[in-house]
């Protein structure tokens, strides 16, 4: 009999953090009622990993959906992403503060560089990535 993946199944990352193996993505989900209600419905259905990004333009509505669900924040694995134009030390610090404010939370479980090699940084990618990672050490 094949193993069926459940929404509550997790993988354990190298740092010991458990990440749900199935997540609800919000790419191309319009900000406002659609994003809020979709996230709430996903959490009501049992999803515990919600994925968004600054560039999606829906972090605030995703945050409203998290709150509307009534699911304890500590039971949700929340991912968001740093956009290309926000790379570097100071920009990264501002970007994470903005994402946290929009999401209505004081932490995310996973914060990713959205696109690891954007054209705008190819001539100095090593310095830009180093400064971005240096900013992440602050939180």
N, C-alpha and C positions, 0 to 999 in steps of 0.2 A: 504494500500500500504506500503510495507516495505521501510525503510529508506536505501538508498544506500550510502555507505561511499565514500566520495570524497578524493582525494589526499590532498586537502587543509583543510579538517576537522582537528580540534585539540582537545586535552584535555588540561585542565588547571591544572598544578601541584600545590602542596600546597604552593609554593613560588610565585605563580602568573604567572610563565613562561608557555607559550603555546607550546605544543609539538605536531607536526603532528602525527595523529594516525596511519598513514601508512608510513613506512619508506622503503628505498632501502638499503638492506644489501649487503655487499661486501665480506662476508666470502667465501672462496674458489675461489675468483675472482683473477686471476693471475695479478701480478704487470705488469705495462707497458701499452701497447696499449689497452688491453682488459679492464683493470680497468678504465683507463682514459676515453675511449669511452663509457663504460657502465654507468659511473656516469654522463657524459655529456648527454647521451641519456635519462637517468632517469629524470634529471632536465629539459630537453627539453620537456619531456612527462608530467611534472607537479609535480613530486615528489619534496618535500621540506625538507625531512628528509633523511640524508645520514648517514649510520652506518658503521663504520670500527673499526679496533683495531690494536694495535702495532703488535701483534702476526700474523696477517694476512699477513704482509709483503707488503702491498700495499698502505700505507698511502700517500706516495709521489705521486703515480699515481692517487689516489683519489683526492688529492689536485690539480693535473693538470686538472682533469675532472671538478672540481669546477670552476677553473679559465676559462677553455675553454667554459664553458656553458654561460658565460656572465651574469648569475644570480647574483644579488647583494648578497654579503656574509651575510648581515643582514637578508635576506629573506630565508636563508638556516639554518635548525637546524642540526648541525653536532655533531655526537656522536663518540667518540673513547674510547678505554679501556686500562687500565693499566694491563700489564701482571704480572704473579706470581713472576718472578725473579726480578722484578722492585719494589717490595713492600718495605716499610720502608721509613724513612724520606728522606735521601739523594738520594736514588735510585728513589723515586717517583718524586722528583724535576727534576732530570736529564731526566726521562722518559717523563714527560709532555713537557719539552723543546724540546726534540727530536721529539715528535709527532707534536707539533706546527710547528716546522721547516719543517718537511716532508710534512705536510698538507698545508703549505704556508699560515698560518693564525696566528693571534695573540690571538685567543680564540677558544674554543670549547663550545658548548652549554650544553653538557652532557659528563662527564668523569666518567667512571665506573671502579670499580675493576672487572676485567674480570672473575675471578673465586674466589669466596668468601672464600673458605676453601681448598686451595691446601695442599697436603700431607706434603710438605717441611716446612710448617709453623704451623702444628697442635700442636706441643709441646709448641709453644710460640705465638699462633695466636693473643692473646689479645694485647700483646706488639707491634707486627708487624702491626696490624690494627690501633692501636692508633697512631703509628708513621706515617703511611700512611695518615691518616686523618689529622694529625697535619701539614703535608706538604701541603695538599690541602688548608688549610687556607691561605696560602701565595698567592694563585691566585684565 
